[in-house]
Amino acid sequence: MPNATTHRAHSTVAGAAVGLYLARDQAPDGALARLLVAVVAAQFGGALPDILEPGLHSWHRQTAHSLAAGGGLTWLGLAPTGGLREKLGQWDLSARQLRGRRLALPPEHADRPKLWLQELAYHALIAGSYGLAVGYVTHLAADAGTPRGLPLL
């Protein structure tokens, strides 16, 4: 059974990959926010199945460690329309609009820091959503490769 160190390593790599993908076409500050938050969220997501169902014995895997949980998270992230994907698109648009409003203001304008923080919050929501899911699925993928595998439900 993979241990916490293995899960952390896998989720860190997966979070970095997702973060780099999400950072494409972003300004440096937004790109960095997406990368860092994706890694941290993936690490938490990678630990989450064992937080929900602690590995106290080799038969601890139930619903939180199931193929249904992994498939559901994957579907939420990849579904072509509606749900989470649509919300993430709205957050991306909001971040871009806030950036445009901020850059249109003079450099010393009092609203610039507030708009920048709001923009970064949207970047963090996007990266955190994907990072959490990819970390969780990475944990399940590692556990699926063990002799006990994963339950269906």
C-alpha positions in Angstrom: 0.0 0.0 0.0 1.5 3.4 -1.0 2.4 5.5 2.0 1.9 9.2 2.7 5.4 10.1 1.3 4.6 8.3 -2.0 1.2 10.0 -2.2 2.8 13.4 -1.5 5.4 12.9 -4.2 2.9 11.8 -6.8 0.5 14.6 -6.0 3.2 17.2 -6.0 4.3 16.2 -9.5 0.7 16.0 -10.7 -0.1 19.4 -9.1 3.0 21.0 -10.8 2.0 19.6 -14.2 -1.6 20.9 -13.8 -0.3 24.2 -12.4 2.0 24.7 -15.4 -0.8 23.9 -17.8 -3.1 26.3 -16.0 -0.4 29.0 -16.0 -0.1 29.1 -19.8 -1.1 32.3 -21.4 -1.2 34.1 -18.0 0.7 37.1 -16.8 3.6 36.2 -14.5 1.7 37.0 -11.2 -1.3 35.0 -12.2 0.9 32.1 -13.6 2.8 31.9 -10.3 -0.4 32.0 -8.3 -1.9 29.1 -10.4 1.3 27.0 -10.2 1.8 27.4 -6.4 -1.9 26.9 -5.5 -2.2 23.9 -7.8 0.7 22.2 -6.1 -0.5 22.9 -2.6 -4.1 21.9 -3.4 -2.9 18.7 -5.1 -0.9 17.8 -2.0 -4.0 18.2 0.1 -6.1 16.3 -2.4 -3.5 13.5 -2.4 -3.9 13.2 1.4 -7.7 13.6 1.4 -8.7 10.0 0.8 -6.7 8.8 3.8 -8.0 11.7 5.9 -11.5 10.6 5.1 -10.7 6.9 5.5 -7.6 6.5 7.6 -5.4 3.6 6.5 -5.5 1.9 9.9 -5.6 -1.5 8.2 -5.3 -2.9 4.7 -9.1 -3.1 4.2 -9.7 0.6 5.0 -10.6 1.5 1.4 -14.3 2.2 1.0 -16.3 5.0 -0.8 -13.6 7.7 -0.5 -11.1 5.3 -2.1 -13.5 4.0 -4.8 -13.4 4.0 -8.6 -16.7 5.9 -8.4 -15.1 8.7 -6.4 -12.2 8.9 -8.9 -14.5 8.7 -11.9 -16.8 11.4 -10.5 -14.0 13.8 -9.9 -12.5 13.2 -13.3 -15.9 13.7 -15.0 -16.5 17.0 -13.1 -13.2 18.3 -14.4 -13.5 17.1 -18.0 -17.3 17.4 -18.6 -17.7 19.4 -21.8 -20.5 21.6 -20.6 -22.0 22.8 -17.3 -21.0 22.3 -13.8 -17.5 23.0 -12.6 -15.9 23.5 -16.0 -18.4 26.3 -16.7 -17.8 27.9 -13.3 -14.0 27.8 -13.9 -14.4 29.5 -17.2 -16.4 32.3 -15.5 -13.7 32.6 -12.8 -11.0 32.9 -15.6 -13.0 35.6 -17.3 -13.5 37.5 -14.0 -9.7 37.3 -13.4 -9.0 38.7 -16.9 -11.6 41.5 -16.4 -10.1 42.5 -13.0 -6.7 42.6 -14.5 -7.9 44.8 -17.3 -9.6 47.2 -14.9 -6.5 47.3 -12.7 -4.1 48.0 -15.6 -6.4 50.7 -16.9 -5.9 52.7 -13.6 -2.9 54.9 -12.9 -0.1 53.1 -11.1 -0.7 55.0 -7.8 -4.5 54.5 -7.8 -5.8 53.3 -4.4 -8.0 50.5 -6.0 -5.1 48.7 -7.8 -4.0 46.5 -4.8 -7.7 45.5 -4.1 -8.2 44.6 -7.8 -5.0 42.6 -7.8 -5.9 40.6 -4.8 -9.3 39.9 -6.2 -7.7 38.7 -9.5 -5.3 36.5 -7.6 -8.2 35.0 -5.6 -9.8 33.9 -8.9 -6.5 32.3 -10.1 -6.3 30.5 -6.7 -9.9 29.2 -7.0 -9.2 27.8 -10.5 -5.9 26.2 -9.5 -7.2 25.0 -6.2 -10.2 23.2 -7.9 -8.1 21.4 -10.4 -5.2 20.8 -8.0 -7.4 19.2 -5.4 -9.1 16.9 -7.9 -5.8 15.8 -9.6 -4.2 15.1 -6.2 -7.2 13.0 -5.1 -7.2 11.1 -8.4 -3.5 10.6 -8.2 -3.9 9.0 -4.7 -6.5 6.7 -6.1 -4.4 5.8 -9.1 -1.5 4.8 -6.8 -3.8 2.7 -4.6 -5.3 1.1 -7.6 -1.9 -0.4 -8.4 -1.7 -2.3 -5.2 -2.8 -5.9 -4.7 -6.1 -4.9 -3.0 -6.9 -2.3 -5.7 -10.0 -0.1 -5.2 -13.6 -0.9 -4.6 -16.2 0.0 -7.3 -18.3 2.0 -4.8 
